[in-house]
C-alpha cells in the first residue's frame, strides 16, 4: 500500500536488445523514472548466443541500461556506473574480439548526423583505460525516456570518435555540475527538467539468478527491500582517500558467518569504501583479501589476482557481512562468487586485493538496496529483497526516513552492528591459518576543483597502469581495468 508522500512512478519497460522493441506506454505520474538494468548474461534479453561466459570475455560481467538518444530516438545500451560522472556512447567494436565484439555490436550506435536535435560543442576529451582508450567529443541532444512521453532536452554527453578495447558506452551517475563535472550531467538534468522532484536515485541490481534489476531516478521501489532504510553519510571529498567527490562511506567491520551460524569478525576491516556499480568485483586491502580468501579455501591468488574457490560453496548458506553505522548487509556466498561454466566449472571469489583502492562492487551491491541521496550527501541502505515492483516518486528527500519496504526477509530483522563473536572454522572447505590483518593506508590523490563554467574544453591523459594497483596523481575519473572475465571499475586518475 503506497504511503502519502510517494506517488506512482513513470516506468521504462524492459526491451529486447536484439530487436530493440519500443517500450510500452504505461500510466504514470511525473516525479521519477524507473529504468530496468540488465546483466548481459540475461538470455531472455540478449539472446542465448549474444554473450557467452568464457574467461576471455569482459562484457558478460556488467549491468546495462537503455537510453534513446536524438530525434528520432536512437536506442543504445550503456553500462550503469555509480563510480563515474559522465555519459558517453559509441565504442569501436573492431577493437574487441569474440563474444565481446558480438555484444558490442548489439548495444547500439548513436549517429549525430541522423538527429535533427544534435548540437556539436566542439570540445573533446581523451580517456585512457587500463586496457584501451576512448577519445570523445561533446554534443548535446535529446534523451527520450521511452514509455513515459518525457524527453530531456539538450543533454550533454560524449560521442566516441575512437576507442580501443571498449565494448559499451558508460552512463556515469555520480555527482554532477559544480562538484565533479563542469556541466549538468544526466542526474542533474533529470531534476533540472522536472523529470524527478529530488536529486536522488535508488539501485537494486537483483540477484545473480534474476540477471536484472532496476534503478529508480527520483524515487524508490518499496518491493525491493523490507523495513526501513538506514542513513549512512557520504564522506566529503576533502576527507576521502582520493580527494574526489564519489560515494565514499565508512565501513565499520567485516565478518564471515558460515553455515554454522557463528560469525568471525576480521580485524583491521574498518575503512572507507565507495559503492561502485561499474565494478564487477569488490576491492579490499591485500591482507584482508588474503584472510577472507583463506577462509574460502583459497591458498593463493592466481597470476591475474583472482582467488579460485570450490564451486560447492555457492550451495551453502554462509554469508560475508558488511557493517556500516546502524546497518549490516549480508552477502550470500553465491552472490559473492563469480561462476564461469567451463568444463569443469570454475568459481572465483568476488573480492580482489588492491593496495590503492577500497570499493564495493557488484558482488556486494547485488545484496544491498541503496538509495543515493545527492541532496543531503547520504546513502540510505538495507538488505535487498524482491517481492514485486512498486516504484514511486519521492516528493522530498526528507520523506526517505519514513519509507517502509514491503518485503519479508528470511534473515534476522536486526541489522544493527553487534559485538565481535567467537568463530568456529568452516568445515566445508580446507582451512589455512589466517594471516594477521593490518590496516592499509589508501592512496591520497589530489584533485582540482571543477569550475561551473559550461562546455570548457578538456584535454586529458592518464598515467599508465601496470596491473590493477599502480596509480599516479591527478583528478580522478572513470576508468576500467579488466583481467580474464572480469571488469573492474578503478576510476583512476586523469591528469590535469
N, C-alpha and C positions, 0 to 999 in steps of 0.2 A: 504494500500500500504506500503510495507516494506521500511524502511529508510536504507541508505547505510551502516551504522555501525552495522546493525543487519543481521544475516544470519539465514536461516531456522533451526529449532531445531529437534534433533532426539527424537522420540516420543515413550513412553511406553504406549501401548494401555491398556485400562481397561480390566480386565479379570473377569470371574465368579469365585468367591471364592470356591463354592461347587464343581465345575468341574475342576477348575484350568486350563482353556483353555490357550494354548500358545498364547502370544501376537503376533499380526500380524506384518509383516515386512513392514515398510513404508519408502519411500525415505527420506533421511536426509543428513545433513552436520554436521560435527563434531563441537562441541562448547557448547552444552548444553544438558540437559536431562530433558524431560518433563514427569513427573511422576504423574499419577492420584492418588488422595487421596479420600477415600470414607468413608462416615459415615455408621456405622453398621446398621442403620435403613433402608438402601437402599435395598428394597426388590428385585429389579432387579438384584443386585449383590449377596446378601447374602441369598435370598430366603425368602418367606413370613413367614416361620416358624423358620428362623435362629435366630433372636433376637427379642423378644417381649418386648414392652415397659411396664415395671412394676416398681413400686417404689423400689423393692428389687434388680433390675438389675443395674449393673455398666457398662457392656460392650456396652451399647447402647448409650453412650454419648461421643464418641471419634472418631477421624479420623485416618484412617489406610492406609498404603501404602504397596505394594507388592515388595519383593525382591526375587531373585532366587539365592540361595547360593550353592556353591560346584560344583563338576564335577562328574556326570551330575548334572544340576541345580535342586535344591530342592526349590519350591516356599513356601514362608512364608509371612504372613501379620504382620506388626508391627505398633505400634502407633507412629504417626509422632509428634515429640516433640521438639519445639524450645527452651524449657526451660532446657534441659539437653544436654549431650555432647557425650554419648556413645550408641552403638548399642548392644542389647542383644536379644536372642531368646529362645524359648522352655519353656513356662510356664507349670507347672504341673496342668493339668486340673482336677485332682481328688480333689484338694483343693478348688474348686469353685462349686457352685450349680446352678441348674435351667438353665435359658437361658444363663447365664454367662458361664456355663460348655459347653453348646452346641456351643456357639460362640468360646470358647477356642479350642475345637476340630477341628473347621473349619479353624482356622488361619494357620494351618500347622506346622510341626515339622521338624527340621534340625537334621540329623544324620551324624556326622563327619566320622563315620566308613564307610559310603557309598560314601564318596567323596575321589577321588584319589588325590585331591589337598589340603586337610585339613592338618594343622600342629598344634599340641598342643604346647602351650607356657609354660605349667606347672605352670602358675600363677593363682591366684584366688582372688575373692573379694566377700564380703557379703554385700548385700544391705538390709536394714531394712525399712519397709514401715509403714505408719500409720496403715494399716491392712496388716499383712503378711510380708514375706521376700523373697529375691531372692539370692541364692548362685550361683555364676557364675565362670566358668573357661575360660581363654582366649585362643582363637585359631586364626589362620589366614586361610583364604580360598578365593576362587574367588567369586565375586558377579557379576552375569550376568545381564546386562541391556537389558531385553527382548525386541525384536523388533528392536534392533539397531546394532547387531553384535559386540557390545562393552562389554568387560569383564574387571572388575577391578581385578587385581592380588594381592594376599597376604594382603587382608584387615583384620585388627584385630577387633574382636568383642567378646562378651561374650556368652557362652552357659550355660544356667541354669542347674545345677545339681540337684537343689531342689528349689521349690518355694512354697509359701503359699498365697492363695487368689490373684493370679495374672492370668489374663485371656488372656494376649497377651504380646509379647515382645515389646521393645521400640526402636525406631530409634531417638536417640538424635542428633540434627543437630545444636547445639550451637558451640561455639569456640572449637578448637582442640589443636593440639600439641603445647607445649610451652606456652599455655595460660590456658587451662582448662584440658588438658589431657597430658599424657606422651608419647603418640604415635599419629600417623596420624589417625584421625577419618574419618568418611565417607565423610564429606565435604572436608577435606584435600585431601583425596585420589582421589576424582573426579578431582581436579586441578592438583595434582601431576602426575596423569596418563593421563593427557591431554583430559579427557572426557569433561572438561569445560575449558574455557580460563580465567575465573575470579573466585575468591573465593567469590561467592555471589549466592543467590537464592531468588526467589520471590514466594510468597504464596498467593493463593486465595482459601479459604475454600468453597466458594459457599454459597448460601442461604440455609435455612432450607428446603425449598421445593425441591431444587436441590439435596440435600443429597450427594453431591460430589463436589470436587474442583480439583485444580492442584497445584503442586509445580514444579517450573522450576529451576533446578540447573544450574547455569551459564548463566541464561537468564531471559527473561521477556515475558509475554503474553499480547500483546497490546489490546487484545479483552476482557480484564477483568477490564478495567478502562477507564476513559475519561481524556483528557487533560494531564498535566504534573505531574510528581511525585515531592513531596517536601522532601528535605533532612532534617532529624531530627537526630542530633548527638546522638550516644550511650554514655551514661555516663561511664567514665572509672571505672574499678573495684575499684580502690583506693578511688573513690569518691561516690561509690554506697552504698545503705543502708546496704547490706550484705557483701560487700567487695569481691564479686565474679564476674568474667567476664561473664555476661549474657547480654541480650538485654534490659538493662535499658534505658529509655528515660524520659524526663521531660514533664509531663502533666501540662499544664498551667491553665486549667479551665475545669469545667464540668457543663453542663447546661441541662435543660429539655425544649423541645419545644413541647407543647401539640398540639392537632389538631387546637386549636385557633390560633396557629402561633406566640404567644408572649412568648419569651424564658425567663426562670428563671435560673440565674447562682447561683451555690451553693458556699457559702463562704468556705474557707478552703480546696478547691479542688485542689490547686496547689501542686504537689508532684511527686516524681519519681515513675515510674511504669515499670514493664518489660512485654514484649509481649511473651505469652506462649501458643502455640498451644496444649500443653499437658494438659492444664487446661480447663475443660468444663466451669467453672464459672469464673467470674471476682471477685477479692478480693479487697475490699476497706476498709478504717478505719471504725470502728463501728458507729461513729456519722454520718459520711457521708452516709453510707449504710442505716442507720435508716431514715435519711431525705429523701433519694430517695424512699425508700420503703413506707414511709407515703404518698408521692405524688402519689404512685401507689395504694393507698388504703389499704395497709397492716399496721395493728396497731402494730404487734409484730412478731418476728420470732418464729418458732416452736421449738420443743425440739432438732432438728437437725441443727438449724441455718438457715433454709430456710424461705423465706417470701412468703406465698401463696397470689396470686393476682387473680382478676377476669379475666377469660379467654376471656371475650369480649374485653379486651384491645388489644388483638392481631389483632383485625379487625380495629383498629383506626390508623390514620396516624401520630401519635406522634413519637418523637424521643428523645433519650438521646444523647447529643452532647459532644464529647471529643475533646478538643482543645489542639493542640501542636504548636510549633513555626511555623507559616505560613500555617497550615493546620488544618481543622476540619473534623472529622469523625462522621457522623450522624448514629446512630444505631436505626433502627425502633423498636417499641415496640415488634413486632412479633419476630424479631431476638434476642431480649434481654430476651425472655420468654422461660422457659423450660415447654413444654406441655406434660402431661402424660395422655394417653387416658384411664383413669379409668372410672368407671361409678358412678357418673357423672365425666366428665373430670376434671383434676386438673392442675392448672398452677402455676408456681413459678417464681419469679424474678430471673434473671440470674446473680445476684450480691449477694455475701455473705460478712459478716463482718469478718475482721481479724485485730487484733492489732499488727500483726507481719509482714505481707506481703501485698504489693500492686502490683497486677498483672492484666493484661488484657488478659482474656482467650478467648475461642471460642465465647462466647456471644458478645464479641467486634470484634474479628478478622473476623467473617463472613461478616462484613460490611466494612472491610478495605482491600485495596490491599497494600501489604507490600513487599518491596524488601530489604532483609537483606544483606548489603554490609560489609563483614568481612575484606575487604582490607582497607577501609577508616573509619571503625567503625561508620557506619551510617545506619539508616533505612529510606528508601525512601517510603513515604506513600501518599495515596489519597483514595477517596471514591471508594469502589468496585462497579463493574458493570459486565454485561455479555452480549456480543454481538457476541459470536462465540469463535473460538480458533485459535490464531496465535502466537504460541510460537516461540521465536527467540533467538539466542545466542548473548551475549554481547562480543564484541571484547576487550573491556576495560571498567573498572568501570567509567572512565571519560565520557563515552558515555551516562550514565544514565540520566544526566540532559537534554539531547536533545531528549529523547524518548517522543512520544505523543501517548496517548491512543486513540483507535478508536471508543469508545462508546459515546453515548449521555446519559446524566443523567436527570432525572426529577427534581432533587434537584437543588438549586441555584448553579451557577458555581463558585461563590465567596467563596473560602474555607479559607479565612484569618480570624484571630480572630477578633471579634467585641467587642465593649464595652458592659458592663452589661446593660440589658434592664429591664423594668418593667415586671411583670409577672401576668397573670390572672390565678387564680387557676383553676385546671382541674374540669370540671363539670361531667365527665363521671364516676368518682369514688368518693366515700365518702372521704372527706378530713379530716385530723387530723392536728392540728397545728404543725408546724415544730420545731424540736429540733435544737438549735443553733449548727452549725458545727464547731468543733475545730480541729486544726491540731493534728495529732498523730505522734510521732517520731518513725520511723521504727526501728526494731531491728538492731543492728550493730554486725555482726558476723565475727569473724576473719577468715582469710584464709591463707593457706600455699602455697607459690609459687611452681608451678609444675616444676619438672626437665625435661629437654628434653631427658633424658635417656630413651631408649626403653625398653619395657617389664619388668618394675620393679614390683615385687610382692607387691600387696596392700591388706592388710587385714584390714577391717574396720568394724565399728559398728555405730549404730545410737542411739541418745538419744530417750527414749520413748516419745511418743506424747499422750497427753490427749486432746481429741477434735482435732481441727484443728490449734490451735494457740500456743501451748506450745512448745517452741524450746529451745535448748541449744546452745553451741558454738562449732564451728568446721568448717571443709571445707564443702562447700555446694555441693550437688549433687542431682540428680533427685530422687524424692520420691512421691508417690501417697497417697492421703488421700481421702476417699470417705464416704459420707453418703448415705442414701437411694436414689438410682437412679442418683447419681452424682459422677463424678470423678474429683478431683481437684489436679492438679499437684502442690504440695507445694515446691518441690525441696529443701527439708530441709536437714539439716546437716548430714554429715558423719564424725565422729570423726577421727582425725589423731594422 
